[in-house]
Amino acid sequence: MKSESVNRRSVDVMARQLELCRAAPGRPAMVLSDDATDPALLDATVHALEQIGALPTSVFVDELPSEGLSADPTTPDIVVNLLNGHSDAVNSLVPSNARVLSVVAHSTGELRGIVPHVGLGRRVKRGMDLLDAGQELHVGDDQGTNLRIGLRGARRWMHDGLATVPGTVAEWPRGMIGSSPVTGTANGTVVMSPGDIWLPMAWYARSSVALTFEGGRMVRIEGPQSETDAIRAHLASVGSPSAYRLDAVEIGLLWIDSPRPPALFEPGLADSFGVADRYGHVVIATGDYPTVGIACCLRSATVAVDEVAAVRSGQPQGDLAPDVYEQAAHRFPL
């Protein structure tokens, strides 16, 4: 009974997200999967499309002939990509004008706590507007973090999980905004405190470690040798000088309901799904995308753009915070 109720909820969550992506009754849809796809996730996706009234076709890419799909006059209105979010097969199978929802969850279990709502897209857009209008971004906390980066003309990106425009690809469940620093402008200190998370290694920080940046590059790593040796070894393993260059600051906006309040070392959180996008998490990463050197996930940071608070002590502020309707959706989920 529990398994059936969990699956039913997964179908409802998937259906709601597909409706936000404008999947429509009577319109063709395609679902891409392979050997690595969780069967329950595939089943939930197909049932969600049928629940909406769309006309799904399931394509198992491992069994396709070398020449690809047979000729079919029906062009899918929306494609749901279950190939772990990324695959070379997607480009060859998906029409250029289709909307693609790439599901980055690996199982229906990772959809627990996800409440699709139009408010997330609005908050992401407002956050991007804030970054676009800003000159400087400041990250601080009461543990000693004090980092400033220039914003004017920098590269920016976002994820809101919405594939609403023909030809677009959206990753879901995701919700964040991010910016690179203007070259050479990253200066200051990032302090990882106990309970913060080292990414992509999914380690909890057990002691305070300070990373100092000057002119856009990491110049010092200070803290207990038990932690700093592991960090230096990881950076060296990347094998590129860019591993020490500050590449990104990201703000998580994805509200994932949790059955319990977060603890300092919450079991399973450090390597859980979507940890970098979680509501109020701030990620500071080095490298040269897509190569990542080190990424610091601060769980209680304060972020300001031109001294206007965007996040305060791990809580998004102003236009980045959910309105009463989105809050109500989480209090009374599907």
CORGICOR-V229227 format. One record per backbone hydrogen bond with DSSP energy under -1.0 kcal/mol. CO is the residue of the C=O (numbers start at 1). NH is the residue of the N-H. E is the energy in kcal/mol with one decimal. If there is no record, write none. Layout:
BEGIN
co | nh | e
CO | NH | E
CO | NH | E
END
This chain:
BEGIN
co | nh | e
1 | 5 | -2.3
2 | 6 | -2.4
3 | 7 | -2.3
4 | 8 | -2.5
5 | 9 | -2.2
6 | 10 | -2.1
7 | 11 | -2.3
8 | 12 | -2.2
9 | 13 | -2.7
10 | 14 | -2.6
11 | 15 | -2.7
12 | 16 | -2.3
13 | 17 | -2.1
14 | 18 | -2.4
15 | 19 | -2.2
16 | 20 | -1.9
17 | 21 | -1.4
18 | 23 | -2.7
19 | 22 | -1.8
24 | 27 | -1.6
27 | 55 | -2.7
28 | 77 | -2.9
29 | 57 | -1.9
30 | 80 | -3.1
31 | 59 | -3.3
32 | 82 | -2.4
33 | 61 | -2.4
34 | 37 | -1.6
38 | 42 | -2.2
39 | 43 | -2.6
40 | 44 | -2.3
41 | 45 | -2.1
42 | 46 | -2.3
43 | 47 | -2.4
44 | 48 | -2.1
45 | 49 | -2.2
46 | 50 | -2.2
47 | 51 | -2.3
48 | 52 | -1.9
49 | 53 | -1.3
49 | 54 | -2.1
53 | 26 | -3.0
55 | 29 | -2.2
57 | 31 | -2.7
59 | 33 | -2.2
60 | 63 | -1.8
61 | 64 | -1.2
65 | 68 | -2.3
77 | 99 | -1.3
78 | 30 | -2.1
79 | 101 | -3.0
80 | 32 | -2.6
81 | 103 | -2.4
82 | 84 | -1.5
83 | 86 | -1.3
87 | 90 | -1.0
89 | 93 | -1.4
90 | 94 | -2.3
95 | 98 | -1.7
99 | 79 | -3.2
100 | 170 | -2.7
101 | 81 | -2.3
102 | 172 | -2.4
108 | 111 | -1.6
109 | 112 | -1.3
111 | 114 | -2.0
113 | 257 | -2.6
117 | 120 | -1.4
118 | 122 | -1.5
119 | 123 | -2.4
120 | 124 | -2.5
121 | 125 | -2.2
122 | 126 | -2.4
123 | 127 | -2.3
124 | 128 | -2.2
125 | 129 | -2.3
126 | 130 | -2.0
127 | 131 | -2.2
128 | 132 | -2.8
129 | 133 | -1.7
135 | 151 | -2.7
136 | 306 | -2.5
137 | 149 | -2.4
138 | 304 | -2.5
139 | 147 | -2.8
140 | 302 | -3.2
141 | 144 | -1.1
145 | 141 | -1.4
146 | 189 | -1.6
147 | 139 | -2.8
148 | 187 | -2.3
149 | 137 | -2.6
150 | 182 | -2.1
151 | 154 | -2.5
155 | 180 | -2.8
157 | 178 | -2.3
159 | 176 | -2.0
165 | 168 | -1.9
168 | 100 | -2.7
170 | 102 | -3.1
172 | 104 | -2.5
175 | 253 | -3.0
175 | 254 | -1.0
176 | 159 | -2.2
177 | 251 | -2.9
178 | 157 | -1.9
179 | 249 | -2.2
182 | 185 | -2.4
186 | 216 | -2.6
187 | 148 | -2.5
188 | 213 | -3.4
189 | 146 | -3.1
190 | 211 | -2.9
192 | 209 | -2.1
193 | 196 | -2.7
196 | 205 | -2.9
197 | 297 | -3.0
198 | 202 | -1.2
198 | 203 | -1.7
199 | 295 | -2.5
203 | 198 | -3.4
205 | 195 | -1.9
209 | 192 | -3.1
210 | 222 | -2.7
211 | 190 | -2.7
212 | 219 | -3.1
212 | 220 | -1.2
213 | 188 | -2.4
214 | 217 | -1.6
216 | 246 | -2.6
217 | 214 | -2.6
220 | 212 | -2.2
222 | 210 | -3.0
224 | 227 | -1.6
224 | 228 | -2.6
225 | 229 | -2.1
227 | 231 | -1.9
228 | 232 | -2.7
229 | 233 | -2.3
230 | 234 | -2.1
231 | 235 | -2.5
232 | 236 | -2.4
233 | 237 | -1.8
240 | 243 | -1.8
241 | 244 | -1.7
242 | 245 | -1.8
244 | 218 | -3.4
245 | 287 | -2.4
248 | 285 | -2.5
249 | 179 | -2.1
250 | 283 | -2.4
251 | 177 | -1.7
252 | 280 | -2.6
254 | 279 | -2.1
263 | 266 | -1.1
266 | 269 | -1.9
269 | 272 | -1.8
272 | 275 | -1.3
277 | 254 | -2.5
278 | 281 | -2.5
281 | 252 | -3.2
282 | 298 | -3.3
283 | 250 | -2.8
284 | 296 | -2.8
285 | 247 | -2.7
285 | 248 | -2.0
286 | 293 | -2.6
288 | 291 | -2.0
291 | 288 | -1.9
294 | 286 | -2.9
295 | 199 | -3.7
296 | 284 | -2.3
297 | 197 | -2.2
298 | 282 | -2.4
301 | 314 | -2.9
302 | 140 | -2.8
303 | 310 | -3.3
303 | 311 | -2.0
304 | 138 | -3.0
305 | 308 | -1.8
308 | 305 | -2.5
310 | 317 | -3.2
311 | 303 | -2.3
312 | 315 | -1.2
315 | 312 | -2.6
317 | 320 | -2.3
318 | 321 | -1.5
323 | 327 | -2.3
324 | 328 | -2.1
325 | 329 | -1.8
326 | 330 | -1.4
327 | 331 | -1.7
328 | 332 | -2.2
END
